[in-house]
Amino acid sequence: MRLAQKLKLDPFGARSVPPALLLLCVLAYGLLIPFLGFFWDDWPWIWLKHLQGGAGFLSVDRLFRPLAGEILWSAGLIAGQSPVAWQILSLIARFLAALALFWMLRQLWPGRLNRQVWIAFLFLVYPAFTQQFVAINSLRHILPLAFYFLSIGLMLQAVRANRKPGVGLHLASLAVMLIAMLSTDYYYGLELLRPAFLWIAIHREQKTLSARLKAVLLAWAPYLAGFIAIALWRIWISQTVNYPVTYSEEMSSDPAGSLGIAAQILARNVWQTFFAAWASVFEFPASAAFGQKKTIFYWLLVAGCFVLGLAYLLNQKRDNSRKQFWPEAISLGLLALVVAGLPFLLTGLSVGLNFPSNRLTLPMAFGSSLLLVGLLDLLPCRRLFKILAVSLVVALAVGVQYRAAASYQQDWSYQQEFLRQLTWRVPGLEPNTALLTTELPNSYSTDNSLTAPLNWIYAPQLDGKALPYLLLYLELRRESTLPSLAPGLPIQARYGEMTFSGSTDRTLLVYYAPPACLRVFNPQYEAHYPRLNDWLAEAMPLSNLDVIQAAPATPASLPGEVFDPESETSWCYYFQKADLARQMEDWQKVAEIGEIAFRLDDSPNHASERVPFIQGYAYTGNWERAVELTAQTIEINKFMGPMLCDTWQDILRNAAEGQAKDAAVQAIQAILSCPNLP
């Protein structure tokens, strides 16, 4: 501190804010990065890069977000196909957005360092937006937000500069604005705040209302012209690409009713993205669901962030401006929350706090943070209590982001295990095959998303416009891609520029409900799988194991640059290998695998996972072990009775005769009381 005083440095001044923002960003988003992967729309984009190189990224949203692909292409030069690298780049983009906001606030409200820091901190950890970890998809929206704040800051500098430098700054600001608008349409609504920013900045120079209004309009004119041009182009192009503007049609048919509905939607957006968003930080994890270790770490992280934030904010000098801050902050914050939702209102998209609609809360982060600070500033209490409140909310919001990261971490683990077990069970797959399933146990990827890694794994050198494999959720696609589950019907689907052409005769029915192992259903053995839902039961007869290549020249494997190294010591690894051997009726191999699997520290996670080994032991003459496993299975799960009876009926019909077999029949009848055993 003495050295800083001698050098006339302020360790808690404006220059300390960027490092503080970076530290906060790492604490909120960086702790679990090594354990995160790709999610949701990340998958199609990174798969396009794998297939086409940089050109794959350049084609992303080309028609209606022409510069989005350039952002991803540039990032791809650094990150390649590494999930960790993409997560780091997404974190850096979030930091740059907060830094650009802080710099813009420095231009807007000079002498308000305290409030500027509060707003930037809250913005950085805004709890409604938890899609930071959908790294590729979020990067292309977060970085343009930094461009937006940079453009506003340059504009504010321009209005205070001399004429010649001011023109150059205006041109730079306009160029950055156009880059942001051509990268994403998320911030079109925020562009309507420009005259409000100018009004706040220009009032210091212009004394009369008319002079102030004239100065604002003159400064805004070139930006308004650029905004109108791009907005009209976007409305026109939207009729043939994603997210068409539908509100104009509703307005023409019922103007009064449409305005009323629009007001309700915008009011709900404000409620969701301000009141509900900040209230969510007080929703604490339950250790029973979240895990005891993670819960302890959550509280340590929150406490640490609170102490660090409190110490930092308390050591900052008081703002030297005597003018009240809250009127402008509250007015601008409310206006920002309203206009930020306009693009989504026009395209019929719903803003919410749940995935995936919470991606639309990102434009509201600025207005929500500004409004909260404005309301705190309005409170008639001491500065200490306001700093305590900001520190607490920021710390709890860091906790929200950590909980989100932990959820994504679990999701990534589920994705990897699903795909890894699939390759163990299905080493090769005939082209034009559709995998049918119910929704998988992950929150952040869909069948559409996971179709990309499915093709990456089974057709790594794919070339052309024919998509060989398709993953379909039965509940979601029954009315569109799968109008019926009858045999012999075509399955047609488009996937970007690719087309899938298959049939209900070429499908596999898969089911994954961890901790149980992945199941590739065999109608011969698993028609009475316990407590099967209606969707799977109806689709069971379609599951055609003939599309599986048991011994392909190059067995499928997960791309090493994307996925964690494989482990071949788990129960599920041996179960999948045994299930594949059962499909080939290699009963000796099934029994040999069983001898290894049952000696593991790991064990079956579902009672039905013993069934292949029951069959393997019975067919190789180890009747005593087969009976023993049957008894264990029905004891663990009483609903296994019908499936076990089917299994033993098949065994006793096909196994060689002998005294041991007769003894096994008597034992099984005593255990299961099956009505149709021979």
N, C-alpha and C positions, 0 to 999 in steps of 0.2 A: 504493500500500500504506500509506504514512504517513497519507494522508487517511482511508483506511478505518479505521486504528487510532485516529485522533483522533475519528472519528465512532462508534467502537466497532462497526464493521461487520466481519463475517467474510466475505470474498469467496469462501471455499470452504465456507461453512456450508450449513445447510439451505435458505436462501433462494436459493442459487446453483443448486440442483438443477433446478428447473423450466427455467431457460434452458439448462442443460447437456443436459437431456433433449430439449428442442426442437431444439438444434443436432444432437444425435445422430440424431434422427428425420429431419431434413432430409438429413443425409449418407447415411443408410441408404435413404431412400425418396423423396427429393425431387429428386434430380439429373436424372433422366430424365423427370420428369412432363410437360414440354412435348411429348414424343414418344410419349406413351401414349394409348390410347383405351379402348374398351369391349371386354370379353371375357366369354365364357361366359354366365352367367345375367344379366350386365349388360344384354345385348341385349333379352331379352323385357321386362325392367322398364322400360328407357328407351323402348322402342317403345310400351308401354302408356301412358306419360306423353305421348308424342307424339300418340297417338290420342285419349286421354281426359282429358288434362290431369292435375291433381292427383288426380282420382278414380282414375286408372290405378294410381298408387302405393298409394292407400288399399286397393286390392283385393288387394295382394300378400300371400299366405299368411294371408288374413283369418281363415280357419276355425281354424287351429291356432297362429298367431303373431299374435294380434290387434293388437299394437302395432307390428309390424314395418313396416307400411304407413305409420304415423304418422311413424316415423323417416325413411323415404324421402321422404314428402310434405314434411316440414319441410326436409330437405336439398335437395329439388328446388326449393323457393322460392328458394334461393341459387344452386344450380348450374345449374338449367335443363337444357339438353341438351348442355352443354359437357363433353367428356371431361376436359379439364384441370381444370375446377372440381371435378368429382367426385373426381379424384385428390387434389386439395388437401384436400377434406373428409375423405377416407379417411385421409390423413396426420394431419390434426388429431385425428381419432378415435383413431388409434393413440397419439398423444401424450397425449391425455386419459386413455386407459386406463393408460398408464405413470405418469402423474402421480397418478391416483387410487390406483394400487397403492402408490406411494411414500408418499402421505398415510396410507393404511391401515397400512403398516408402521410409520409414526411412532407410531400409536396402539398397535400390537401390541407393539413392542419399543422403548420409549423409551431414548435413550442409545446407540443402535446405528446411528448415521448412516452409518458406513462400510459396514456390511452392507446397510443399506437401499438405498444408492446402487448397490452391486454388483448386488443383486437387480433393481432397477428398470432398470439398464442392460442386463443380460442379457435380461430380459423383453422390453424394447423391440425388440431385434434378434433375438429367438428364431429360429434358422435353419430349424426344421422348417416353420414357417408362412410360405410365400412367395406367398400369394394376396392380399397387401396391394393389389396392382395390379388385381385384379378389384374395382374401386372401389365400385360400387353394391352388389354382393352382399356384399362384406366389411364395408362400413360398417354394415350392419344387424346384423352379429354383433359387430363390434369395440366399438361404442358401448355395447351392453348389458354388455360386460365391464367398462367403466368404471363403469357403474351398480352392478355386483356389488361391486367394490372399495369404492365409495362407501358402499354399504349396510353392508358389514362394518365400515368405519371409523366410521360413525355409531353402530353397535351397540357398538363398543368404547369410544367416548366415553361412551355412555349408561351403561355399567356402572361408570364411574368418576365419573359426575356425581351431584349431589344428586338426591333423589327426583323433584322437580317437573321440573327440566330433563331428567332422565334419561328420563322418560316421553315427553316431546316428541321426544327424540332417537330413542328406540325406535320411535315412530310414524313418524318420517321415514325411518328405516332400513327399516322394514317396507314402507312405500310404495315406496321405491326398489327393494327386492327384488322386489315384485310387478310393477313396471314392467319390470325386467330379465327376469323369467320369462315375462311375456306378450309380450316382444319376440322372444325366441329360446329354444329348448330346449337350446342347447349347454351351458349352465352348471347344469343341474339337478343333475348329479353334484357340482359344487363346493359346492352349497348344503349338502351333508352335512358340510362342514368347519366349519360355524358352531359346533357344540359344541367343536371343537378350538380354534378361535380364543378362544372364551369361557374354556375351561380354562386356556389360557396367560395370559389377561388377569386372570382372577379369582383365580388362585393368589396374587397379590400382596396381595390383600385378605383372603382366607380362610386360616386357618392349618391347620385340620383337613381331612382327606379328605372326611368326610361333609358338612361345611359347604360345602366347595368344590363337591362334586357337586350338592348341593341348589341352590346359587346358579346353577350352569351350567344345570340343568334348568329352573329358574324363568325365567331370562333367555331360554332357547331356545324355550320353550313357544309363544309367539305366532308365531314364525318357522316352527316345525315345523308348526303348524296351517295356516298359509298355504301352506307347501310341499306338504303332503299334499293339500290341496284342489286346488291347481293341477295337481299330478302326476296325481291321479286323473282330473281333467277331461281332461288331455292323453292319458292312456291310453285313455279312453273315446272321445274324438274321433278318435284315431289309426286307429280301425277303418274310418273312411270317408274319410280324407284321407291325405296323404303320410306315409311312415315309420311304418307300423303297428308296434306292440309285438308282436314275434313270440316273444320269449324265454319268455314265460309258457306258451305252448303247448308249447315244447320241455321246459320244466321238468315240466309235468304228465305228459308221456309218458315221460320218462327223467330223474328228478331227479338221481341220482348222476352219470350221464354228462354231463348238462348243466352241473352244478357243476364237473366236471373240465374241460370245454371252456371254461367261463367263466374259470376260473383261468388256463388257458393263454393265452386271448385277452388278459386283463388284464396278464399278465406280458409278453406280446409288445408290448402297448401301451407299457409302461414301458420296455422295451428300445428300441423304435423312437423314442419321444419324448424319451428322455434320452440313452442311450448313443449310438445311431446319429445322433440329431439333433446333438449337440455334436461328434461325430466328423466330421460332414459339413463343418464349417468348415475342415478340413484337406484338403479336396479342391480343388485349385487348378486354374485354367483353363489349357488348352493354347492357345497363341497360334495354332496352325494352325487350330483349330476356332473359337475365340472371337474371333480377330482381333488383330493385333499392337497396334493403337492401344488397343483396349479392354483388352487384357491389361496394357499399361503403365499405363493409368489405374487399373485394378483395384489394382495393387501400390502406386501412389502414394496411392490412397484408403486402403488398409489401413494403410500406413505412417503417413499423416497422422493417422488415427484412433487408432492406437496411441500416437503421441507425445502427442496432445492428451489422450487418456484417462489416460495415465500421469502427465502433469503435473498434471492435475486431481485424480486420486485420491491422489497423493503429498502434495499440499498440504492435504488434509483432515486435521483433527485426529483423533487416535486416539479410538476409542470409549471412553467413560468407565465402562462397565459391566464389572465383574469377573466376572460370572457367565458360564459357558460358553454360547456361542450354538449350537454345532453340534448338541447333542441335540435341541432343539426344532426346529431348522431341518431336520435330516435326517428326523425323524419326520413333521413336517408336510408336507415336500416329497414324501416317498414316499406318504403317505396321499392327498395332492392328485393325484398322478399316477394312482393307482388309481381313485379315485372319479370323476375327470374323464371317464374312459372309459365309465362305466356307461350313460349315455343311448345311446351308440352300440352297446354290447353288447346292450341291450334291443331295439333296432330293427334289428339285424343289419347295421350299417354297419361297414366296415373302416377302421381308422385306419392311415395310411401316410405315407411321405415324398414320394410322387409325386402329381402332379396327376391327378384332382381330390380324392383322399382326404386330401391334406395339409390341406384346410380344417378337418378334424376335430382337428388338432393344436393349434388355438388355445386350447382350454380347458386343455391341458397346459402352456402356456407358464409359468404361475405356478409350478406344482409343480416343473417341470424346472429353472427358474432358481433357485428356493429350495434344491433339493437340491444343485445344483452349488456354491452358496455354502456350504452346510452342510458339504459334503465338503472344500472348500478350508479352511474354518475348522478342521476336524479335523486337517489336516496339521500335523505338528510342524516348521514352518519359519517363517522370519521374515516379518513383515508385507510387506516389500518384494517377496518372491517371490510372495506371494498377489496383490498389486496388479499385478505383472507378468503373472501368469496371467490375471487378469480383463481387463486392458487388451488382452492379445493375443487372447483369445477374443472379446471385444466387437468388436475391429477386424476380425478374420476373419469374424465374423458379418455385419458391415456389408458386407464383400466378397461374402458369399453373397447378400445382398439386392440388391446392385448387379448381380450376375450374373443374378439372377432378373428384375430390371427390364430388363436388356438383352435377355433372352429375350422378355419381353413386348413390348418395343419392336420386335423383329424380327417377332413375331407380328402386331402392329398394322400393320406395313408390308405383310405378306403379305395380311392381310384387306382393307386398302384397295386394294391392287393387284388382287386377285381381283375385288372388286366394281366397281372402276373399269373394268377391262378388259371385264367383263361388260356394262356399259352401253355401251361403245364397240361391242362386237360385237352386242349385242342392244338396240337403242334402244327397242323396245317389245315387250311379251310378252302374248300372249293369256291371259286368266284361266283358272284351273283347270289350270295347267301345273306339272308337277313337274320339278325339275332333279335328275338322277341323277349321282352322281360317286363316286369312291373318297375316302378320307379326305384332306382338304386339308392342305397343309404348315404347319399351325399346331397348337400344343399346347394352346391355351387357349380354343378355341371348337369347337363341334360343329355337325352339320347342324341340330340343334334350335335352337341359338343363332343361327346365321346365317339361319335362316328369317325371323327378325324384320327384319334390315336388308334382306333380299331383298324383302319385302313393303313396307317403308318406301320403298324406291327405286322400285318398279314400281307401287305403289298408295298414294301418299303421302296421299291423302284417303280412305282406306278407312273405311267405315262399315258396321256390321252384324256378324253372326257368321260370315259366309262368308269363309274364308281363301283368297285367290286363288292363292297360290304356295307351294310346298313344296320344301325342299332335303332330299335323302335320300342318306345314305351307303349304297352297295350292300351293303357287308359287314355293317353293323349292322342294317339294316332288312329284310334278305332273309327272315327268318323271321317278321316281324310285318307291317309295312306293305306289304312287297313279297314276298308268298309265291311269286310266279312272275314271270319276265320275258317271258312270252308276251304277244302283242298282244291288245288288246281287253279287258283285265282292269281292274276298278275299283281305284282307289287311294283309300282312306279313312283319314283321320288326324284326331286331335283336337290342338289347340294351345291350351292354356288353355281359354277358353270358346268358342273358334272351331273350326270344322270345315272341313277340306279335302276336296273331292270331285273326284276326277280320274280319269284312266285311263292305262293304259300306252300308249295311242295319242297322248297329249298330254304327251310328255316331251322334254326336251333332255338329251343326254349331254355333260357338261362335264368338263374335266380341267385341273388346274393344278399344275404341278411346276416352280416357279421354279428358275433364272432364265428358263426357257422361258416363252413367252407362254401365256395361257389359251387352251384349245382348246374350241370348240363343235363336236363331231364331226358330220361330214357323211358318212353311210354311203356315199354315192355316190363319194366321193373317198378316204375314210380307213379303209376296211375293213382295209387292211394297214398301218396305222400301226405303226411299228417297236416291237417288244417291248411290245406292249399286254398288260396283265395280263388274267387270265381273266374277271374281273368286267366290265371295260369291253368286252372282246371279245364277251361274251355279250349285253350290253345295247346294243351298237352298232346293231343293226337298229331299235331303238325310237326312236332320236333323230330327232325330227320337226321339221325346220327351218321347217315351215309355221306353227308357233306364234309365230315371230318376226315382229314388225311392223317392217319396214325403215324406214318413214318415218311414225312416229306424229305426231299433232298436237303433242304435248309429249314430246320424247325423255326417256328416263330419265336422271337425274343424281343424284349423291351429295349428301345434305343438307349444305349448307355449314357449319352449326353443329356438325356432328359430324366431318366428314372434312376432311383437308387439301386445299388448292386443287389442282385438276387440272393436269397437265402434258401438253400435246399435242405434245411434241417427241421422244417416245421411239419406239424401233423398234416396240414392242408396240402403240402407238396406231395407227400406219400399217398394221401387220399386221392388226389387228382390222377396220379400215375396208376393207382389201383383201379380207379373208375375207368380210365382209358383201357387198361388191360382187360377189365371185365367186358367192355364193349367188344373187344376182339376175342372174347371167350378164352383168354389165356389164363386159365384158372391157377396154374402152377405159379405164374408170375404174381398173380394177386396174392396168393398165400405167402410167397417169399417177401413181398412188400409188407404184408401184415406182420411178419416176424420182426422186421425193422421198425415199423411204425409204432407198434405197441410197446417197444422198449424205450421210446422217447420220453423226455420229461413232459413234452406236450401231450395232449390227449384230444379225443373227439369233442367238438363243440356243439354237435347236434346228434341225437341218438341215431338218426338214419345213416350217419357216416360209418357205422359198423356193418351195414348190410352187404357191401361188396366183399368184405372179408368173411362174413358168414357164408356167402356163396363160395368164395375161394377155398375156404377150409373144408366145406362139405364136399365139393367136387374133387378135392385131392385126398379125400378119405379121412380127414381129421374131424370126424363127426362130434367128438367130445368138445373140441374148441368151438365149433359152430354152434352147438347147443348152449355153451357157456355165454358166448357173445349175444345170443338171442335173449337169454334170461336177463343179461345186463341191459339190453336195449329196451325191453318192455318195462323193466323196473324204473328206468330213467324217464321214459315217456310212454304213458299208457295209451296215447293216441296212435302209437306205432303198430297196434295189433293188425289192422287190415293189410298194411304194407308187408308186415312180416309173414302173414298167412299167405299172401300172394307169392312171396319169395320162396317159402318152403314148399308150396304147391309146385312151383316150377322146379325146384331142386329135386323133390321126390319123384317127379315125373321123368326127369332126365338122368339122374345119377344111377350108377351101377348098383345092382341089388347086393344084399349081404346082411349078416346079422347086425353089424354096427349100424347100418341104415335103419333096420327095423327098430333097434333100441332108440335111435334118434327120433323116430316117428312118435314113439310112446312118450319120450321126454318132451317133445315139442307140443304134443296134444295136452300134456299136463300144464305146460307153461302158457299156451296161447288159446287153447280150446277152439281151434280153427274148424269151421263146419265142413270144409271140402277137401281135407287132406286125404290122399289115397291110402 
